[in-house]
Amino acid sequence: MKKAIISKIINSSVVDGPGNRMAIFFQGCNFNCMYCHNPETIVNASTNDTKMMSIEDILSEIKKYKSFIRGITVSGGECTLNADFITVLFKEVKKYNLSTMIDSNGSHDFSKDNELMKYTDSVMLDIKAYDREEHKKLTGKYNDMVLKNAEYLAKVGKLYEIRTVIVPEFLSNKETIKSIANLLIDYIKKNNIKYKLIKYRPIGVREEYKDFRVPNDEEMEELKMLALKNGFEEVIVI
Ligand code: SF4
């Protein structure tokens, strides 16, 4: 049976989707974000801190906690680099009546992966920047697929939350918020799409990128108000 490299499993998390959830973090990422606070998870290879796990291995962990959790969330790195693995995992997890969520950088074409979508309840999607060039500068990749996914997931009612890390001066945060609201305006209220604005923090960030400025509370509040004014109804600042 196929195995995947898992960087960690948190048995009980309240920050990876609704309710108490088991969060499973896959190793390896196809982006290279300057502010990545966990750059060791980017490399798609085993290290001393990772574990090769089969679907059965993960299911036996889930079985131990299934009475205490509402569902599972797969995250990363970028978990959809293991889309086939996740599809089988979700299919099995559904048998326990648990919900299934994906936390993703948006690089996988969800609209073309019917099998994965069949077993996925919802997705938390990073939109790191709306502007293509800005996204490329930050992550090393253009965001065409990310935006396509945002629209697709919103349309099919599987977009739980958008996430943006706020980096003052370096990113055009206001433009990103306004453009995302504009892109999703027809679905925000209908599907209760949330927006999480995440304060950039230098913890764990590579030495060469530590100089970004941390936004203050007033700036975060101003961005929250902007998201609310542009159509979001639930905006979380962390
Ligand atoms: S998508 Fe996430 S894990 Fe991947 S490089 Fe960016 S911040 Fe790091």
Boltz pocket constraint, residues with backbone or C-beta under 6 A from the ligand:
constraints:
  - pocket:
      binder: B
      contacts: [[A, 29], [A, 30], [A, 31], [A, 32], [A, 33], [A, 35], [A, 36], [A, 37], [A, 38], [A, 39], [A, 41], [A, 42], [A, 76], [A, 77], [A, 78], [A, 105], [A, 139]]
      max_distance: 6.0
